[in-house]
Every structure is written in C-alpha cells, then in structure tokens.
Amino acid sequence: MKKMNVIVIFDKKIENTLMCKRTKEPYIGMYNLVGGKIEKEYDGLNEAYRELEEETNIKKNDVELIHFMNLTYTKWDKELEVYYGILKNDVRLIEEVNKLEWIPINDNFFDMSKYAGEGILGI
C-alpha cells in the first residue's frame, strides 16, 4: 500500500491554516494541504516533519505534530496519514514548489472551485 501524509498547520492564534497553491495536476491552481509520500523505510511522524520542512521551512522545534487519523483508500491501494500542529514560533516560510498562503480557518473549505480534494478539506 502506498502511504502519503498531509499536515494541517495552524498559526499561533489558531486563526489561519497553512495551505499551498498547487502548481501541478491533480488540482493545479487549487489550494491544498502540505504533505507528500512516506518512504517505506521511514516512520510516518518523521516523514511528516521532513515533508513539512522541505515544503515550508517549518522545523521540528517550531511545531509539535500530532498524528490525528489515517484514511484508507482501498480502491487505489493508498493510505493517508493526517497530522496537525499549532506553531510555537514565528517562522519564515520558504516555498519549495507550491506557493504558500495562510487561509482563515473560517473559510469555506467545501468550495471545490478553490480547494483540492473533492470537498474533503471541509470535513
């Protein structure tokens, strides 16, 4: 089974969440959470920290990630690990590929014209 992760990061006041604007398909031009592939030889939490730092420059000492849940997509033989964390420090975001933006947490994450994932971000 192919494993992937997504990481939900909140600012220190828990008013905004960090999103990336996709530059590739699927969902090109739409907002999505940061995350990526989990390599077989690594554990999920360390992979979440690695992906987070690669894609945003947020380091382990800036946030404590909590493993929240796993979603299994049996049809596609994929498992998605979901992590979240609240920033402890001010950070200077550095974009790897996708543009990073802070989005207010009261935004309509069910808006499928703006957010990737067929409405799953609104759950």
C-alpha positions as CSV (number, residue, x, y, z in Angstrom):
1,M,0.0,0.0,0.0
2,K,1.3,3.4,-1.0
3,K,1.5,5.8,2.0
4,M,1.2,9.6,2.0
5,N,0.7,12.3,4.5
6,V,-1.0,15.7,4.9
7,I,-0.1,18.2,7.5
8,V,-2.5,20.8,8.9
9,I,-0.6,23.7,10.4
10,F,-2.3,26.5,12.4
11,D,-0.8,29.8,13.2
12,K,-0.1,30.6,16.9
13,K,-3.5,32.2,17.4
14,I,-5.3,29.4,15.6
15,E,-6.9,31.9,13.2
16,N,-5.3,30.6,10.0
17,T,-4.2,27.4,8.4
18,L,-1.3,27.0,6.0
19,M,-2.2,25.9,2.5
20,C,-0.2,25.5,-0.7
21,K,-1.5,26.5,-4.1
22,R,-0.8,23.6,-6.4
23,T,1.4,24.1,-9.5
24,K,0.9,20.5,-10.8
25,E,-2.0,18.2,-11.6
26,P,-4.1,17.0,-10.0
27,Y,-5.8,20.1,-8.8
28,I,-3.5,22.6,-10.5
29,G,-4.2,26.2,-9.2
30,M,-6.2,25.0,-6.2
31,Y,-5.4,25.2,-2.5
32,N,-4.3,22.0,-0.7
33,L,-2.6,21.0,2.5
34,V,1.2,20.4,2.6
35,G,2.4,16.8,2.6
36,G,3.8,14.1,0.4
37,K,4.9,10.5,0.1
38,I,6.1,8.4,3.0
39,E,9.2,6.3,2.2
40,K,8.9,2.6,3.3
41,E,12.0,2.7,5.4
42,Y,10.8,5.7,7.5
43,D,8.1,6.1,10.1
44,G,5.2,8.4,9.5
45,L,5.9,11.1,12.1
46,N,9.4,11.6,11.0
47,E,8.3,11.7,7.3
48,A,5.7,14.4,8.3
49,Y,8.3,16.6,9.8
50,R,10.6,16.0,6.8
51,E,7.9,17.0,4.3
52,L,6.9,20.0,6.4
53,E,10.4,21.3,6.5
54,E,11.0,20.6,2.8
55,E,7.9,22.3,1.6
56,T,7.6,25.2,4.1
57,N,10.8,25.7,6.2
58,I,8.9,24.9,9.4
59,K,11.2,22.9,11.6
60,K,10.5,20.4,14.3
61,N,11.3,22.9,17.0
62,D,8.6,25.3,15.5
63,V,5.7,22.9,15.9
64,E,4.7,19.7,17.6
65,L,2.9,17.4,15.1
66,I,0.1,15.2,16.4
67,H,-0.9,12.1,14.4
68,F,-4.6,12.7,14.1
69,M,-6.0,9.9,11.9
70,N,-5.4,7.7,8.9
71,L,-7.6,7.4,5.8
72,T,-7.5,4.3,3.7
73,Y,-8.4,4.4,0.0
74,T,-8.8,0.7,-0.7
75,K,-9.8,1.2,-4.3
76,W,-6.5,3.0,-5.0
77,D,-4.4,1.0,-2.5
78,K,-3.3,4.2,-0.7
79,E,-3.2,5.2,3.0
80,L,-3.2,8.9,4.0
81,E,-1.8,9.8,7.4
82,V,-3.1,13.1,8.7
83,Y,-1.1,15.3,11.2
84,Y,-1.8,18.7,12.7
85,G,0.1,21.2,14.8
86,I,0.0,24.7,16.1
87,L,3.0,26.9,15.5
88,K,5.1,27.7,18.7
89,N,7.4,30.2,16.9
90,D,7.2,32.8,14.2
91,V,8.6,31.3,11.0
92,R,9.9,32.5,7.7
93,L,8.1,30.4,5.1
94,I,10.2,29.2,2.2
95,E,8.3,27.7,-0.7
96,E,9.7,24.5,-2.3
97,V,7.4,24.3,-5.4
98,N,3.9,25.5,-4.4
99,K,3.1,29.0,-3.3
100,L,2.2,29.0,0.5
101,E,-0.6,31.1,2.0
102,W,-2.3,31.5,5.3
103,I,-6.0,30.9,4.9
104,P,-8.6,31.9,7.6
105,I,-9.9,28.8,9.4
106,N,-13.5,30.0,8.9
107,D,-13.2,29.9,5.1
108,N,-15.4,27.5,3.1
109,F,-13.2,24.5,2.7
110,F,-16.0,22.7,0.9
111,D,-15.6,25.1,-2.1
112,M,-14.5,22.7,-4.8
113,S,-13.7,25.5,-7.1
114,K,-11.0,26.7,-4.7
115,Y,-9.9,23.7,-2.7
116,A,-8.5,20.4,-3.8
117,G,-9.8,17.0,-2.6
118,E,-13.4,17.0,-3.7
119,G,-14.7,18.7,-0.6
120,I,-12.8,16.5,1.9
121,L,-10.9,19.6,3.3
122,G,-14.2,20.9,4.6
123,I,-14.8,17.9,7.0
